[in-house]
Amino acid sequence: MKGITLIELSVALSILAILAAVMLPRIAELQRAVRVGELRYLHGIVSTRVTLVNIAAKLRAGAPDARACAGGATADNQIKGTGTVCSEHGLVATLHGYPVASQTLGNLGVSAAEMPADRYRVRAHDGRAVFMRADAKEPEACSFTYSQALDATTAAAISVPVVSGC
C-alpha cells in the first residue's frame, strides 16, 4: 500500500503551522513598509510640484501667459495675493505664488495615477491639506500636511511625514 500515515500528515501540518506563524508578522511588516514608502514618495511629489509652481510664478513675475494652459484657461502668474500658474497638469490656483491647499489634486500637480483614491485621502481646511493613507491602521498617523503661504513674505510648508500609524 502506498500513501501517507497519520503521523506523516500531522508532522507536515505542524511544519506548515510553524512556517505560517513565523511568516505572517514579517508579511505584515512588509505591508507597513510599503505604505510608509509610498507615503514618502507622495511627499516628494508634492514637495517638488509646489517648488516648481513657485519657481514658475517667480520667473514669470506677474506677466500673464500668452498661450492657454491645458484645459483652455490662461494663467496670470501673480506672486502676491491670489493668482494662477500654468503647469503640465493644467491651471494651478495660487496664493502668494504657492499652490492653494485644496482637496483638488490637480491644484498641487498630483495626478490620480500617482495618488489612487483607494489608498489616499486628502482633507483640506483653513489653508492646510492633509494627505493620509486610507488603508493605514490610523490614517491621521500615516500622513503629512501641506500648509499654503500665509502672506507674500512666507513660503508654503510641507510637514515631515508621520508614519507611526502606518
Rosetta blueprint (number, residue, H / E / L):
1 M L
2 K L
3 G L
4 I L
5 T L
6 L H
7 I H
8 E H
9 L H
10 S H
11 V H
12 A H
13 L H
14 S H
15 I H
16 L H
17 A H
18 I H
19 L H
20 A H
21 A H
22 V H
23 M H
24 L H
25 P H
26 R H
27 I H
28 A H
29 E H
30 L H
31 Q H
32 R H
33 A H
34 V H
35 R H
36 V H
37 G H
38 E H
39 L H
40 R H
41 Y H
42 L H
43 H H
44 G H
45 I H
46 V H
47 S H
48 T H
49 R H
50 V H
51 T H
52 L H
53 V H
54 N H
55 I H
56 A H
57 A H
58 K H
59 L H
60 R H
61 A L
62 G L
63 A L
64 P L
65 D L
66 A L
67 R L
68 A L
69 C L
70 A L
71 G L
72 G L
73 A L
74 T L
75 A L
76 D L
77 N L
78 Q L
79 I L
80 K L
81 G L
82 T E
83 G E
84 T E
85 V E
86 C E
87 S E
88 E L
89 H L
90 G E
91 L E
92 V E
93 A E
94 T E
95 L E
96 H L
97 G L
98 Y E
99 P E
100 V L
101 A L
102 S L
103 Q L
104 T L
105 L H
106 G H
107 N H
108 L H
109 G L
110 V L
111 S L
112 A L
113 A L
114 E L
115 M L
116 P L
117 A L
118 D L
119 R L
120 Y E
121 R E
122 V E
123 R E
124 A E
125 H E
126 D L
127 G L
128 R E
129 A E
130 V E
131 F E
132 M E
133 R E
134 A L
135 D L
136 A L
137 K L
138 E L
139 P H
140 E H
141 A H
142 C L
143 S E
144 F E
145 T E
146 Y E
147 S E
148 Q L
149 A L
150 L L
151 D L
152 A L
153 T L
154 T L
155 A L
156 A L
157 A E
158 I E
159 S L
160 V L
161 P L
162 V E
163 V L
164 S L
165 G L
166 C L
